[in-house]
Amino acid sequence: MRKVFVACAFAVALAGCVAPVQKTANGEIPAARIYIKSMTEQTAGMSKVEFRRDTNFLYSREMLELAINDVVLAQIDGGEHLAIWLKPGRYVFTIKPVHTLNTPTGVKSGLLDLEVKPGADSQVQIVSNSTGISLQQGK
């Protein structure tokens, strides 16, 4: 019985060490979780790509890592959005859970191969469901 009590106390102590997720009032990702800030600045000749994460109950408590061509761009939480500016071309975006002690195992990560066209805006939805997390190009 004592071991169970010690294990519970240890779990509660670990849970207390986790910092609360910082949020913004307008739903944009806070600058502290954007790793390539220069991509968020509009520049001539660039096209806009906007990412929106749903607030679906499944995996909504998990922070997700958004990457472009295998380079981590930002961490995104449920209900947040991010706009970046890219040169026209083909890009591969991936989304996966940030690994923590609470990360569920076996979550299917998402991948989207996207053609960014000159002068055209692109919308990408980050959707979670019973099969995992996916990236879906909006219309």
SERO-807691 format. One record per residue (C-alpha): y, z, x; residue in one letter. Coordinates in steps of 0.25 Angstrom, whole numbers, padded with zeros to 4 digits, always signed. Layout:
BEGIN
YZXa;...
This chain:
BEGIN
+0000+0000+0000m;+0009+0003+0011r;+0007-0011+0017k;+0011-0017+0004v;+0024-0009+0004f;+0027-0012+0018v;+0025-0027+0016a;+0034-0027+0003c;+0045-0020+0010a;+0044-0030+0022f;+0045-0041+0012a;+0057-0035+0005v;+0064-0033+0019a;+0061-0048+0022l;+0067-0052+0009a;+0079-0044+0012g;+0081-0052+0025c;+0083-0065+0018v;+0098-0069+0017a;+0102-0074+0003p;+0104-0089+0002v;+0119-0092+0003q;+0123-0101-0009k;+0136-0109-0012t;+0143-0109-0026a;+0142-0124-0027n;+0128-0126-0023g;+0130-0132-0009e;+0122-0128+0003i;+0130-0117+0011p;+0134-0123+0024a;+0126-0113+0032a;+0113-0120+0026r;+0118-0134+0030i;+0113-0137+0044y;+0120-0151+0046i;+0134-0149+0040k;+0139-0162+0045s;+0130-0169+0035m;+0138-0162+0023t;+0151-0169+0027e;+0155-0182+0020q;+0157-0193+0030t;+0161-0208+0029a;+0149-0217+0028g;+0139-0206+0024m;+0132-0204+0011s;+0130-0192+0003k;+0116-0185+0001v;+0116-0173-0009e;+0105-0163-0010f;+0103-0154-0022r;+0092-0144-0023r;+0087-0140-0036d;+0086-0125-0041t;+0071-0127-0046n;+0064-0114-0046f;+0053-0119-0036l;+0057-0116-0022y;+0072-0113-0026s;+0072-0100-0018r;+0068-0108-0005e;+0078-0113+0004m;+0075-0128+0007l;+0078-0135+0020e;+0084-0149+0019l;+0083-0159+0031a;+0087-0173+0034i;+0078-0181+0043n;+0071-0168+0048d;+0084-0160+0051v;+0088-0148+0042v;+0100-0151+0035l;+0102-0139+0026a;+0095-0128+0018q;+0096-0129+0003i;+0094-0119-0008d;+0091-0121-0023g;+0103-0127-0031g;+0110-0131-0018e;+0115-0145-0014h;+0120-0152-0001l;+0127-0165+0001a;+0126-0172+0015i;+0131-0185+0020w;+0123-0195+0028l;+0124-0209+0034k;+0116-0219+0026p;+0102-0220+0030g;+0088-0214+0027r;+0086-0199+0028y;+0074-0190+0026v;+0077-0177+0019f;+0067-0165+0018t;+0067-0152+0011i;+0059-0140+0013k;+0059-0125+0012p;+0066-0117+0023v;+0054-0109+0028h;+0055-0094+0026t;+0046-0082+0023l;+0047-0085+0009n;+0045-0101+0009t;+0033-0105+0001p;+0023-0113+0009t;+0018-0127+0005g;+0031-0131-0002v;+0032-0147-0001k;+0045-0151+0006s;+0053-0163+0001g;+0057-0176+0009l;+0066-0187+0005l;+0069-0200+0012d;+0083-0204+0008l;+0091-0217+0010e;+0105-0213+0011v;+0114-0225+0007k;+0128-0228+0011p;+0138-0223+0001g;+0127-0217-0009a;+0125-0203-0012d;+0111-0197-0013s;+0106-0185-0021q;+0094-0178-0016v;+0087-0167-0025q;+0079-0156-0019i;+0069-0152-0029v;+0058-0141-0029s;+0046-0141-0038n;+0032-0137-0038s;+0028-0147-0027t;+0039-0143-0018g;+0052-0148-0014i;+0057-0162-0014s;+0069-0170-0012l;+0073-0181-0022q;+0083-0191-0021q;+0093-0191-0033g;+0098-0203-0040k;
